Amino acid sequence: MSEEQKRELEDCYGQIEFLTIELGNTKAALERANQEIEEQQATIQFLEEQIEQGAIYDENYIDSEATAKLLGVKIRTIRKYNNEGKLTARKYTKTGRLYFPLKQVLRLRREKFRHWASFE
């Protein structure tokens, strides 16, 4: 084997070693991110249960825009849900804005949008 081939071989081994280390670092970062996501999902589930039980935010209301974001629909759809009785809004007379109970919005999200669980 010539000297040039030996250098090329050493360079290849060096690149393999570097890429192996980088792969290990990436795997570790991915594991940490997955663990963080699991912890956040557990926190969200706990808070939703607390809201559902009325332990916190029993009288907490959110506006149409926030409701639409939570449900992943347009504001027009939120008005439709209100007219159909799927959501019950309180109207603030000065501005005419609609406010919905957070507890009710989260319940509707869980019932009507079950497929969302795969994205959370």
TILUM-635037 format. One record per residue (C-alpha): residue number from 1; residue in three letters; x, y, z. Coordinates in nm, 3 decimals. Layout:
<NUM; 'ALA'; <X; Y; Z>>,
...
END
This chain:
<1; 'MET'; <0.000; 0.000; 0.000>>,
<2; 'SER'; <0.140; 0.337; -0.097>>,
<3; 'GLU'; <0.184; 0.629; 0.143>>,
<4; 'GLU'; <-0.093; 0.823; -0.031>>,
<5; 'GLN'; <-0.336; 0.535; 0.012>>,
<6; 'LYS'; <-0.239; 0.507; 0.380>>,
<7; 'ARG'; <-0.313; 0.880; 0.432>>,
<8; 'GLU'; <-0.647; 0.849; 0.255>>,
<9; 'LEU'; <-0.731; 0.546; 0.469>>,
<10; 'GLU'; <-0.637; 0.735; 0.787>>,
<11; 'ASP'; <-0.852; 1.029; 0.672>>,
<12; 'CYS'; <-1.146; 0.795; 0.616>>,
<13; 'TYR'; <-1.103; 0.643; 0.963>>,
<14; 'GLY'; <-1.087; 0.992; 1.110>>,
<15; 'GLN'; <-1.408; 1.091; 0.933>>,
<16; 'ILE'; <-1.579; 0.772; 1.049>>,
<17; 'GLU'; <-1.474; 0.841; 1.408>>,
<18; 'PHE'; <-1.597; 1.202; 1.385>>,
<19; 'LEU'; <-1.931; 1.098; 1.236>>,
<20; 'THR'; <-1.975; 0.828; 1.501>>,
<21; 'ILE'; <-1.924; 1.085; 1.776>>,
<22; 'GLU'; <-2.167; 1.326; 1.607>>,
<23; 'LEU'; <-2.424; 1.049; 1.572>>,
<24; 'GLY'; <-2.395; 0.974; 1.943>>,
<25; 'ASN'; <-2.439; 1.343; 2.029>>,
<26; 'THR'; <-2.744; 1.367; 1.802>>,
<27; 'LYS'; <-2.901; 1.056; 1.956>>,
<28; 'ALA'; <-2.847; 1.196; 2.306>>,
<29; 'ALA'; <-3.003; 1.530; 2.210>>,
<30; 'LEU'; <-3.300; 1.351; 2.055>>,
<31; 'GLU'; <-3.350; 1.142; 2.367>>,
<32; 'ARG'; <-3.344; 1.457; 2.584>>,
<33; 'ALA'; <-3.597; 1.626; 2.354>>,
<34; 'ASN'; <-3.826; 1.322; 2.364>>,
<35; 'GLN'; <-3.806; 1.313; 2.742>>,
<36; 'GLU'; <-3.893; 1.683; 2.758>>,
<37; 'ILE'; <-4.192; 1.627; 2.528>>,
<38; 'GLU'; <-4.316; 1.342; 2.749>>,
<39; 'GLU'; <-4.289; 1.561; 3.058>>,
<40; 'GLN'; <-4.478; 1.845; 2.888>>,
<41; 'GLN'; <-4.751; 1.604; 2.771>>,
<42; 'ALA'; <-4.790; 1.477; 3.127>>,
<43; 'THR'; <-4.818; 1.835; 3.255>>,
<44; 'ILE'; <-5.077; 1.922; 2.991>>,
<45; 'GLN'; <-5.280; 1.612; 3.074>>,
<46; 'PHE'; <-5.265; 1.693; 3.445>>,
<47; 'LEU'; <-5.378; 2.053; 3.388>>,
<48; 'GLU'; <-5.661; 1.944; 3.158>>,
<49; 'GLU'; <-5.780; 1.700; 3.424>>,
<50; 'GLN'; <-5.765; 1.974; 3.686>>,
<51; 'ILE'; <-5.964; 2.206; 3.460>>,
<52; 'GLU'; <-6.217; 1.933; 3.387>>,
<53; 'GLN'; <-6.264; 1.867; 3.758>>,
<54; 'GLY'; <-6.308; 2.237; 3.820>>,
<55; 'ALA'; <-6.010; 2.251; 4.050>>,
<56; 'ILE'; <-5.855; 2.540; 3.858>>,
<57; 'TYR'; <-5.980; 2.786; 3.601>>,
<58; 'ASP'; <-6.342; 2.701; 3.680>>,
<59; 'GLU'; <-6.452; 3.045; 3.567>>,
<60; 'ASN'; <-6.180; 3.106; 3.309>>,
<61; 'TYR'; <-6.300; 3.229; 2.969>>,
<62; 'ILE'; <-6.111; 3.271; 2.642>>,
<63; 'ASP'; <-6.207; 3.473; 2.336>>,
<64; 'SER'; <-6.304; 3.344; 1.992>>,
<65; 'GLU'; <-5.953; 3.381; 1.854>>,
<66; 'ALA'; <-5.792; 3.174; 2.130>>,
<67; 'THR'; <-6.073; 2.918; 2.103>>,
<68; 'ALA'; <-6.012; 2.886; 1.729>>,
<69; 'LYS'; <-5.639; 2.835; 1.787>>,
<70; 'LEU'; <-5.699; 2.566; 2.049>>,
<71; 'LEU'; <-5.938; 2.378; 1.821>>,
<72; 'GLY'; <-5.740; 2.439; 1.503>>,
<73; 'VAL'; <-6.035; 2.592; 1.317>>,
<74; 'LYS'; <-6.130; 2.937; 1.189>>,
<75; 'ILE'; <-6.320; 3.193; 1.394>>,
<76; 'ARG'; <-6.615; 3.151; 1.160>>,
<77; 'THR'; <-6.635; 2.783; 1.264>>,
<78; 'ILE'; <-6.633; 2.888; 1.630>>,
<79; 'ARG'; <-6.936; 3.112; 1.566>>,
<80; 'LYS'; <-7.104; 2.817; 1.393>>,
<81; 'TYR'; <-7.032; 2.593; 1.694>>,
<82; 'ASN'; <-7.184; 2.860; 1.917>>,
<83; 'ASN'; <-7.499; 2.879; 1.701>>,
<84; 'GLU'; <-7.529; 2.499; 1.696>>,
<85; 'GLY'; <-7.488; 2.479; 2.074>>,
<86; 'LYS'; <-7.161; 2.286; 2.068>>,
<87; 'LEU'; <-7.006; 2.579; 2.257>>,
<88; 'THR'; <-7.183; 2.828; 2.481>>,
<89; 'ALA'; <-7.045; 3.180; 2.467>>,
<90; 'ARG'; <-7.083; 3.481; 2.687>>,
<91; 'LYS'; <-7.104; 3.804; 2.495>>,
<92; 'TYR'; <-6.928; 4.111; 2.618>>,
<93; 'THR'; <-7.172; 4.386; 2.522>>,
<94; 'LYS'; <-6.928; 4.676; 2.487>>,
<95; 'THR'; <-6.722; 4.510; 2.216>>,
<96; 'GLY'; <-6.956; 4.233; 2.102>>,
<97; 'ARG'; <-6.679; 3.976; 2.148>>,
<98; 'LEU'; <-6.765; 3.620; 2.241>>,
<99; 'TYR'; <-6.596; 3.445; 2.532>>,
<100; 'PHE'; <-6.604; 3.070; 2.586>>,
<101; 'PRO'; <-6.541; 2.864; 2.901>>,
<102; 'LEU'; <-6.196; 2.710; 2.872>>,
<103; 'LYS'; <-6.326; 2.394; 3.034>>,
<104; 'GLN'; <-6.589; 2.353; 2.762>>,
<105; 'VAL'; <-6.342; 2.424; 2.480>>,
<106; 'LEU'; <-6.099; 2.161; 2.606>>,
<107; 'ARG'; <-6.382; 1.907; 2.642>>,
<108; 'LEU'; <-6.493; 1.973; 2.281>>,
<109; 'ARG'; <-6.135; 1.940; 2.162>>,
<110; 'ARG'; <-6.099; 1.605; 2.335>>,
<111; 'GLU'; <-6.435; 1.473; 2.207>>,
<112; 'LYS'; <-6.443; 1.604; 1.851>>,
<113; 'PHE'; <-6.075; 1.609; 1.768>>,
<114; 'ARG'; <-5.954; 1.276; 1.908>>,
<115; 'HIS'; <-5.710; 1.236; 1.620>>,
<116; 'TRP'; <-5.513; 1.529; 1.765>>,
<117; 'ALA'; <-5.380; 1.300; 2.035>>,
<118; 'SER'; <-5.138; 1.155; 1.782>>,
<119; 'PHE'; <-4.989; 1.501; 1.723>>,
<120; 'GLU'; <-4.950; 1.600; 2.086>>,
END
